[in-house]
Amino acid sequence: MAGLSKISPSMDRQPTMEAIKLLPPADRDDLADEPKGMFCHPISCCLQTLLCPLSFGTSCLASFFVLDVQSEAVILRFGNYERTVRKPGLHYSNVFGRSKRVISTKLQSMDLPAKSRTVMDREGNPLVISAVVTYQFVDSYKAALEVENPRTFLITQGETVLKDVMGQFPYEAAEGVPSLRTHSHEVSAMLRERLQALVHVSGIHVHSFGLKEISYAPVIAAAMLKRQQASAMVQARSTIVNGAVDIAASALNALKLNGVEMQEHESARLVSNLLTVICSDTDVQPTVPLS
């Protein structure tokens, strides 16, 4: 006990816990007032770490960010909107609690639908359609905070509009009746207007929504091709017959003007021969009556 009583708080080496327990109460109180370097409060450790020169320098460097041309950065601080940076270059924003969302304001385009799909026209014919949407982000705040994913939002809304508008027009129609083949500009304008009304909430401006490709689905493509061929053949035959009648009438009038008199059955035979020659698909072989 005499040896332990010589232990003083002013000694360079700290006494062990077992030795402290053997000291008199007065000496224990003196040792309790001494700072114990091997113990550290968690909050103190955190503050020391944050305030050390190395951590402070790293946080300062991380607070700088570069903004490209035609880009905008929406800055959030602990989940709250703080500001929008629009000027390109080097900027500073304290990194603690900061969340940065960069929105490109460049002109962009995408193909719709994202996957090959079949839509119906007004008459129920299945069509394979692809379109191109040209758009631009004009409101970074809405693009970053109003919707979860603005590009996915644009794709889903565009496919919905495409399906709805295609169902209002037939693929083919008579002359003068609006159809997808003959009135593509009017259809594109309707597509753009309807899509713009839906994606305005996401800060997107739709510049154009044009049809790139439109055709019958493979399941009916062969049948529709035959129908188109038959329709074209009828129109061609009608043109040929009208031309043949005009030629026969002109021939009869020319003969009369030249003083050639023909009986009625001879005129009928001449007209029949001319129509046969003009309307025939094969080469005509002339025949000479023997009697």
C-alpha positions in Angstrom: 0.0 0.0 0.0 3.0 2.3 0.7 4.2 1.8 -2.8 0.9 2.5 -4.3 0.5 5.7 -2.2 3.4 7.2 -4.0 1.5 7.3 -7.3 0.8 10.9 -8.2 -1.6 12.3 -10.9 1.3 14.4 -12.2 3.3 11.3 -13.3 3.8 10.9 -17.1 2.5 7.4 -17.1 -1.2 7.0 -16.3 -1.9 4.3 -13.5 -3.9 1.3 -14.4 -7.5 0.8 -13.3 -6.5 -1.9 -10.8 -4.0 0.5 -9.2 -6.5 3.3 -9.0 -9.0 1.1 -7.1 -6.3 0.5 -4.4 -5.6 4.2 -3.8 -7.1 6.2 -1.0 -10.4 8.1 -1.8 -8.6 11.5 -1.9 -6.1 10.3 -4.4 -8.9 8.7 -6.5 -10.6 12.1 -6.7 -7.4 13.8 -7.9 -7.0 11.2 -10.6 -10.7 11.6 -11.7 -10.1 15.3 -12.5 -7.3 14.4 -14.9 -8.4 14.1 -18.7 -8.2 10.6 -19.9 -6.9 10.6 -23.5 -7.9 7.1 -24.3 -11.6 7.9 -24.0 -13.6 10.0 -26.6 -17.2 10.9 -26.8 -18.8 9.9 -30.2 -20.0 13.4 -30.9 -16.5 14.8 -30.2 -15.0 12.2 -32.5 -17.4 13.2 -35.3 -16.6 16.9 -34.8 -12.9 16.3 -34.8 -13.2 14.3 -38.0 -15.3 16.9 -39.8 -13.1 19.8 -38.7 -9.8 18.2 -39.4 -7.9 19.9 -42.3 -8.1 16.9 -44.6 -11.9 16.4 -44.3 -12.5 20.1 -44.6 -10.5 20.3 -47.8 -12.2 17.3 -49.3 -15.7 18.7 -48.6 -14.7 22.1 -50.1 -13.5 20.4 -53.3 -16.7 18.2 -53.5 -18.8 21.4 -53.3 -17.6 22.6 -56.7 -19.4 21.3 -59.8 -19.2 22.0 -63.6 -22.4 22.8 -65.6 -22.2 22.2 -69.4 -23.7 24.4 -72.1 -27.5 24.0 -72.6 -27.9 22.3 -69.2 -29.5 23.3 -66.0 -28.9 22.0 -62.5 -31.7 21.9 -59.9 -30.2 22.1 -56.3 -32.0 20.6 -53.4 -30.9 21.1 -49.7 -32.0 18.4 -47.3 -34.9 17.5 -49.6 -36.0 21.1 -50.1 -35.7 23.1 -53.3 -33.0 25.7 -53.1 -32.2 27.1 -56.6 -31.7 26.4 -60.2 -28.4 27.0 -61.9 -28.6 27.9 -65.6 -25.3 29.6 -66.4 -22.7 27.1 -67.7 -19.3 27.0 -66.0 -17.8 26.2 -62.5 -20.2 26.7 -59.6 -20.0 26.2 -55.8 -22.7 24.7 -53.6 -22.0 23.3 -50.1 -22.0 19.5 -50.5 -23.5 18.8 -47.0 -27.2 17.9 -47.5 -27.0 18.8 -51.2 -28.8 16.9 -54.0 -28.1 17.9 -57.6 -30.2 17.0 -60.6 -28.9 18.1 -64.1 -31.5 18.6 -66.9 -30.3 18.9 -70.5 -32.1 21.6 -72.5 -30.8 20.4 -75.8 -33.2 19.4 -78.6 -33.8 15.6 -78.4 -35.7 13.0 -80.3 -37.0 9.5 -79.7 -38.8 6.7 -81.6 -42.3 5.6 -80.7 -43.4 3.1 -79.8 -40.4 1.9 -77.9 -41.2 -1.7 -78.9 -42.9 -3.0 -82.0 -46.6 -2.8 -81.5 -49.8 -3.2 -83.6 -52.5 -0.6 -83.4 -56.0 -0.5 -85.1 -57.2 2.1 -87.5 -60.8 3.3 -87.6 -61.9 0.3 -89.7 -60.3 -2.2 -87.3 -57.4 -3.1 -89.6 -54.2 -3.9 -87.7 -51.3 -1.5 -88.5 -47.6 -1.4 -87.7 -46.7 2.2 -87.0 -43.6 4.0 -85.9 -43.2 7.7 -85.2 -40.5 10.2 -84.2 -41.0 12.7 -81.4 -38.8 15.8 -81.2 -38.9 17.5 -77.8 -37.0 19.8 -75.4 -37.0 20.5 -71.7 -38.0 24.1 -71.1 -38.8 24.0 -67.4 -36.0 22.2 -65.3 -38.0 22.6 -62.1 -40.9 20.6 -63.4 -38.7 18.0 -65.1 -36.8 17.3 -61.9 -39.5 17.5 -59.3 -43.0 17.1 -60.9 -42.5 13.7 -62.4 -40.4 10.7 -61.4 -38.8 10.1 -64.8 -39.6 12.7 -67.5 -38.3 10.6 -70.4 -40.3 7.5 -69.4 -43.3 9.8 -68.8 -43.0 11.1 -72.3 -42.8 7.6 -73.8 -45.9 6.3 -72.1 -48.0 9.3 -72.9 -46.8 9.3 -76.5 -47.8 5.7 -77.0 -51.2 6.4 -75.6 -51.7 9.4 -77.9 -50.5 7.4 -80.9 -52.9 4.6 -80.3 -55.8 7.0 -79.7 -55.3 9.1 -82.8 -54.6 6.2 -85.2 -58.1 4.8 -84.2 -59.8 7.9 -85.6 -58.6 7.6 -89.2 -58.7 4.8 -91.8 -55.5 3.6 -93.4 -57.0 4.1 -96.9 -60.1 6.0 -98.0 -61.8 7.4 -101.0 -60.5 10.5 -102.6 -61.3 13.6 -100.4 -61.8 11.5 -97.2 -59.0 12.0 -94.6 -56.8 8.9 -94.2 -53.5 8.0 -92.6 -51.9 7.7 -96.1 -53.1 10.9 -97.6 -53.4 13.3 -94.6 -50.2 12.6 -92.7 -49.6 16.3 -92.0 -53.0 16.8 -90.3 -52.5 13.6 -88.3 -49.0 14.7 -87.2 -50.4 18.1 -86.0 -53.1 16.3 -84.0 -50.6 14.0 -82.4 -48.3 16.9 -81.4 -51.2 18.9 -79.9 -52.5 16.1 -77.8 -49.1 15.0 -76.6 -48.2 18.5 -75.6 -51.3 18.9 -73.5 -50.3 15.7 -71.5 -46.6 16.3 -71.0 -46.8 20.1 -70.1 -46.7 19.1 -66.4 -43.2 17.7 -66.9 -41.7 20.8 -68.4 -41.4 19.4 -71.9 -42.1 21.2 -75.1 -43.0 18.9 -78.1 -41.7 20.4 -81.4 -43.0 17.7 -83.7 -44.7 14.2 -83.6 -44.4 12.8 -87.1 -45.2 9.4 -88.6 -42.1 7.6 -89.8 -43.6 4.3 -91.1 -47.0 2.9 -91.5 -48.1 -0.3 -93.0 -50.6 -3.2 -92.6 -49.7 -5.9 -90.1 -48.2 -9.1 -91.6 -51.4 -11.0 -90.7 -53.4 -9.1 -93.3 -50.7 -7.6 -95.5 -51.1 -10.3 -98.3 -54.9 -9.9 -98.5 -54.7 -6.1 -98.5 -52.1 -6.3 -101.3 -54.5 -8.3 -103.4 -57.2 -5.7 -102.8 -54.9 -2.9 -103.8 -53.9 -4.7 -106.9 -57.6 -5.4 -107.8 -58.5 -1.8 -107.2 -55.6 -0.6 -109.3 -56.5 -3.0 -112.1 -60.2 -1.8 -112.1 -59.0 1.8 -112.3 -56.6 1.0 -115.1 -59.3 -0.9 -117.1 -61.7 2.0 -116.7 -59.1 4.4 -118.1 -58.4 2.1 -121.0 -62.1 1.6 -121.9 -62.8 5.3 -121.7 -59.9 6.0 -124.0 -61.0 3.2 -126.5 -64.5 4.7 -126.7 -63.1 8.2 -127.4 -60.8 6.7 -130.1 -63.7 4.8 -131.8 -65.9 7.9 -131.8 -63.1 10.0 -133.2 -62.5 7.5 -136.0 -66.1 7.5 -137.1 -66.3 11.3 -137.1 -63.1 11.5 -139.1 -64.5 9.0 -141.7 -67.7 11.0 -142.1 -65.7 14.3 -142.5 -63.7 12.6 -145.3 -66.8 11.6 -147.2 -66.8 7.9 -146.3 -70.4 6.7 -145.9 -70.8 3.6 -143.8 -73.9 1.6 -143.0 -75.0 1.1 -139.4 -73.7 -2.5 -139.1 -70.4 -1.5 -140.7 -70.0 1.3 -138.1 -70.8 -1.2 -135.3 -68.2 -3.7 -136.6 -65.6 -0.9 -136.8 -66.3 0.2 -133.3 -66.2 -3.4 -132.0 -62.9 -4.1 -133.7 -61.3 -0.9 -132.4 -62.4 -1.7 -128.8 -61.1 -5.2 -129.1 -57.7 -4.1 -130.3 -57.3 -1.3 -127.8 -58.6 -3.1 -124.7 -56.9 -6.5 -125.4 -54.0 -7.6 -123.1 -52.4 -9.6 -126.0 -51.3 -8.7 -129.4 -54.2 -8.8 -132.0 -54.0 -11.1 -135.0 -55.9 -9.6 -137.9 -58.1 -11.9 -139.9 -59.4 -11.5 -143.5 -62.8 -12.8 -144.4 -62.9 -15.1 -147.5 -66.4 -14.2 -148.6 
